[in-house]
Amino acid sequence: HTRSLCDWSSDVCSSDLHAVFVTAENPFSRPLGDLLNRGAQARLRLWLRRRGFAVVDGLGRARRGGWPPERSLLALGADPALARRLCRVWGQNAVVLVTRHRAPTLVWRGALPL
């Protein structure tokens, strides 16, 4: 059973209908060193905050290993259009869109549908 973000915390979802879980680390699935990843993540945080989004720190992990955990941010209030923009601007193949009372959805950088 998949739980939505709102199932876990009603405080987070009291006013935001959407959120996007995103990282700036390892763009286009090309591993970068820790120093470069940290710098990219700090720039992403600043980019989101300057646009008025509250952010929550997170950590993205592969289900079966094989890829290192990536520092990530949950941008509260970010919608599907911003999810696609985040993919393009930050070089990510996909981000996770969280919609109130629904299971999370992958939003792909390319032409794949939501």
PAZAPA-4460 file (N, C-alpha, C; in steps of 0.05 Angstrom, whole numbers, plus 32768, in hexadecimal, padded with zeros to 4 digits):
% residues 114
    n_x    n_y    n_z   ca_x   ca_y   ca_z    c_x    c_y    c_z   seq   type   mol
   8011   7FE9   8000   8000   8000   8000   8012   8019   8000     1      H     A
   800F   802A   7FEC   801E   8043   7FEA   800F   8059   7FF9     2      T     A
   801D   8068   8009   8011   807E   8019   8019   8098   800C     3      R     A
   8007   80AB   800C   800E   80C6   8002   801B   80D6   8018     4      S     A
   8027   80EC   8010   8033   80FE   8023   801F   8107   8038     5      L     A
   8007   810C   802F   7FF2   8116   8042   7FEA   8101   8056     6      C     A
   7FED   80E8   8050   7FE7   80D3   8063   7FFC   80D4   807A     7      D     A
   8014   80DD   8074   8029   80DE   8088   8029   80F7   8099     8      W     A
   8022   810E   808D   8023   8126   809C   800E   813A   8092     9      S     A
   7FF8   813D   80A1   7FE3   8150   8099   7FED   816D   809B    10      S     A
   8001   8172   80AC   800B   818D   80AE   8018   8196   8094    11      D     A
   8027   8185   8087   8035   818B   806E   8020   8192   8058    12      V     A
   800A   8183   8058   7FF7   8186   8042   7FDF   8198   8048    13      C     A
   7FE0   81A6   805E   7FC9   81B5   8065   7FC2   81CB   8050    14      S     A
   7FD6   81D6   8042   7FD0   81EA   802F   7FDB   81E4   8013    15      S     A
   7FED   81D2   8010   7FFA   81CC   7FF7   7FEE   81B3   7FEA    16      D     A
   7FE5   81B6   7FD1   7FD9   819F   7FC3   7FEE   818E   7FB6    17      L     A
   8005   8199   7FAF   801B   818B   7FA2   8035   8190   7FB0    18      H     A
   8048   817E   7FAB   8064   8182   7FB3   8075   8172   7F9F    19      A     A
   808E   8179   7F9C   80A0   816B   7F8A   80B9   8163   7F9A    20      V     A
   80C0   814A   7F98   80D9   813F   7FA4   80EE   813F   7F8F    21      F     A
   8103   814E   7F93   8117   8153   7F7E   8133   8154   7F8A    22      V     A
   8147   814D   7F7A   8163   8150   7F81   8171   815E   7F6A    23      T     A
   8187   816B   7F70   8199   8176   7F5C   81B2   8165   7F59    24      A     A
   81B3   814F   7F68   81CB   813E   7F67   81CB   812C   7F4F    25      E     A
   81E3   8126   7F46   81E8   8113   7F30   81D5   8118   7F18    26      N     A
   81D7   812F   7F0B   81C5   8135   7EF4   81C8   8121   7EDE    27      P     A
   81B2   811B   7ED1   81B0   8108   7EBB   81BD   80ED   7EC3    28      F     A
   81BA   80E6   7EDD   81C5   80CC   7EE7   81E3   80C9   7EE3    29      S     A
   81F1   80DF   7EE3   820E   80DE   7EE2   8219   80E5   7EFE    30      R     A
   8226   80D1   7F0A   8230   80D6   7F25   8244   80ED   7F26    31      P     A
   8240   80FF   7F39   8253   8115   7F3E   825F   8110   7F5A    32      L     A
   8274   811E   7F60   8280   811C   7F7A   826E   812A   7F8F    33      G     A
   8274   8125   7FA8   8264   8130   7FBE   8265   814E   7FBE    34      D     A
   827B   815B   7FB9   827D   8178   7FB9   826B   8184   7FA4    35      L     A
   826C   817A   7F8C   825B   8184   7F76   823D   8180   7F7C    36      L     A
   8237   8168   7F87   821B   8163   7F8E   8211   8175   7FA4    37      N     A
   8221   817A   7FB8   8219   818C   7FCE   8214   81A8   7FC3    38      R     A
   8226   81B1   7FB2   8222   81CC   7FA6   8209   81CE   7F96    39      G     A
   8204   81BA   7F85   81EC   81BA   7F75   81D3   81BA   7F86    40      A     A
   81D3   81AA   7F9B   81BC   81A8   7FAD   81B7   81C3   7FBC    41      Q     A
   81CD   81D0   7FC4   81CA   81EB   7FD0   81BE   81FF   7FBD    42      A     A
   81C6   81FE   7FA4   81BB   8210   7F8F   819D   820A   7F8B    43      R     A
   8196   81F0   7F8A   8179   81E9   7F87   8169   81F4   7F9E    44      L     A
   8172   81F1   7FB7   8164   81FB   7FCE   815F   8219   7FCB    45      R     A
   8174   8228   7FC4   8172   8244   7FC1   815E   824B   7FAA    46      L     A
   8160   823D   7F94   814E   8241   7F7C   8131   823E   7F85    47      W     A
   812B   8229   7F94   8110   8224   7F9D   8106   823A   7FB1    48      L     A
   8117   8240   7FC4   8110   8254   7FD8   810B   826F   7FCC    49      R     A
   811C   8277   7FB9   8118   8291   7FAC   80FE   8293   7F9D    50      R     A
   80F3   827C   7F96   80D9   827B   7F88   80C2   8277   7F9C    51      R     A
   80C8   8278   7FB5   80B3   8277   7FCA   80AB   825C   7FD3    52      G     A
   80B9   8247   7FCD   80B2   822C   7FD6   80BF   8225   7FF0    53      F     A
   80AF   821A   8002   80BB   820F   801B   80C6   81F4   8013    54      A     A
   80DC   81EC   801F   80E9   81D3   8018   80EE   81C2   8031    55      V     A
   80ED   81A8   802E   80F2   8195   8043   8108   8183   8039    56      V     A
   811D   817F   8049   8133   816E   8042   812A   8151   8040    57      D     A
   8136   8142   802D   8130   8126   802A   8148   8117   8020    58      G     A
   8145   80FD   801C   815B   80ED   8012   814E   80D8   7FFF    59      L     A
   8156   80D9   7FE6   814C   80C6   7FD2   815E   80AE   7FD2    60      G     A
   8152   8096   7FD3   8161   807D   7FD3   8155   806A   7FBF    61      R     A
   8167   805B   7FB2   815E   8046   7F9F   8153   802F   7FAF    62      A     A
   813D   8023   7FA5   8131   800D   7FB4   8144   7FF6   7FB8    63      R     A
   8153   7FEF   7FA4   8164   7FD7   7FA5   8181   7FDE   7FA6    64      R     A
   8188   7FF6   7FAD   81A4   7FFE   7FAE   81AE   8003   7F92    65      G     A
   81C8   8002   7F8E   81D4   8006   7F74   81D7   8023   7F6C    66      G     A
   81CD   8036   7F7C   81D0   8052   7F77   81D1   8060   7F93    67      W     A
   81E4   8072   7F96   81E7   807E   7FB1   81CF   8090   7FB8    68      P     A
   81C9   8092   7FD2   81B3   80A4   7FDA   81BA   80C0   7FD2    69      P     A
   81A5   80CF   7FCB   81A8   80EB   7FC2   8199   80FE   7FD5    70      E     A
   81A7   8113   7FDE   8199   8128   7FED   8183   8133   7FDB    71      R     A
   816C   8137   7FE5   8155   8141   7FD6   8145   8155   7FE5    72      S     A
   8133   8163   7FD7   8122   8177   7FE4   8105   8171   7FDC    73      L     A
   80F3   8175   7FEE   80D6   8175   7FE8   80CD   8192   7FE7    74      L     A
   80C6   819B   7FCF   80BD   81B6   7FCB   809F   81B7   7FCE    75      A     A
   8096   81C3   7FE4   8079   81C4   7FEA   806B   81D9   7FD8    76      L     A
   8056   81D1   7FCC   8046   81E3   7FBB   804E   81E2   7F9E    77      G     A
   8063   81D2   7F97   806C   81D0   7F7B   8058   81BF   7F6C    78      A     A
   8051   81C7   7F54   803C   81B9   7F44   8049   81A9   7F2D    79      D     A
   8039   819A   7F1D   8044   818A   7F07   8055   819A   7EF3    80      P     A
   804D   81B2   7EED   805C   81C2   7EDA   8078   81C8   7EE5    81      A     A
   8079   81CF   7EFF   8093   81D4   7F0B   80A3   81BA   7F0C    82      L     A
   8096   81A4   7F11   80A4   818A   7F12   80B4   8185   7EF8    83      A     A
   80A7   818A   7EE1   80B5   8187   7EC7   80CC   819B   7EC4    84      R     A
   80C7   81B4   7ECD   80DB   81C9   7ECB   80F3   81C1   7EDC    85      R     A
   80EE   81B6   7EF4   8104   81AE   7F05   8116   8199   7EF8    86      L     A
   8109   8186   7EEA   8118   8172   7EDB   812B   8180   7EC7    87      C     A
   8120   8192   7EB7   8130   81A0   7EA3   8146   81B1   7EAF    88      R     A
   813F   81C2   7EC2   8152   81D5   7ECD   8169   81C7   7EDC    89      V     A
   8162   81B2   7EEB   8176   81A4   7EFC   8180   818A   7EF1    90      W     A
   817A   8184   7ED7   8186   816D   7ECA   817E   8152   7ED5    91      G     A
   8165   8150   7EDE   815C   8137   7EEA   814B   8128   7ED6    92      Q     A
   814D   810E   7ED5   813D   80FE   7EC3   8120   80FD   7ECC    93      N     A
   811B   80FF   7EE6   8100   80FE   7EF1   8101   810B   7F0D    94      A     A
   80E9   8113   7F16   80E5   811C   7F32   80CB   810F   7F3B    95      V     A
   80C6   8110   7F55   80AE   8104   7F60   809A   811A   7F66    96      V     A
   8082   8118   7F5B   806C   812A   7F61   805A   811E   7F76    97      L     A
   8056   812D   7F8B   8044   8124   7FA1   802B   8135   7F9F    98      V     A
   8014   8128   7F9D   7FFB   8136   7F9C   7FEA   812D   7FB3    99      T     A
   7FDD   8140   7FBF   7FCD   813B   7FD7   7FBA   8123   7FD3   100      R     A
   7FBB   8110   7FE5   7FAA   80F8   7FE7   7FAE   80E5   7FCF   101      H     A
   7FC5   80E6   7FC2   7FCB   80D3   7FAC   7FE7   80C8   7FB0   102      R     A
   7FEC   80B2   7FA3   8006   80A6   7FA4   801A   80B7   7F94   103      A     A
   8033   80B9   7F9C   8047   80C9   7F8D   8049   80BF   7F71   104      P     A
   8051   80D1   7F5E   8053   80CB   7F42   806E   80D5   7F38   105      T     A
   807B   80C5   7F27   8093   80CE   7F19   808B   80E1   7F02   106      L     A
   8099   80F7   7F01   8096   810A   7EEA   80B1   8109   7EDB   107      V     A
   80AF   8100   7EC2   80C7   80FC   7EB2   80CF   8115   7EA4   108      W     A
   80E9   8118   7E9F   80F3   8130   7E91   80EA   8131   7E74   109      R     A
   80E9   811A   7E68   80E2   8119   7E4B   80C4   811A   7E46   110      G     A
   80BC   810D   7E31   80A0   810F   7E27   808D   80FB   7E35   111      A     A
   8097   80EC   7E48   8085   80D9   7E55   8070   80E7   7E65   112      L     A
   8057   80DD   7E64   8041   80EB   7E72   8044   80EA   7E90   113      P     A
   8036   80FC   7E9D   8034   80FC   7EBB   8028   80E2   7EC5   114      L     A
***
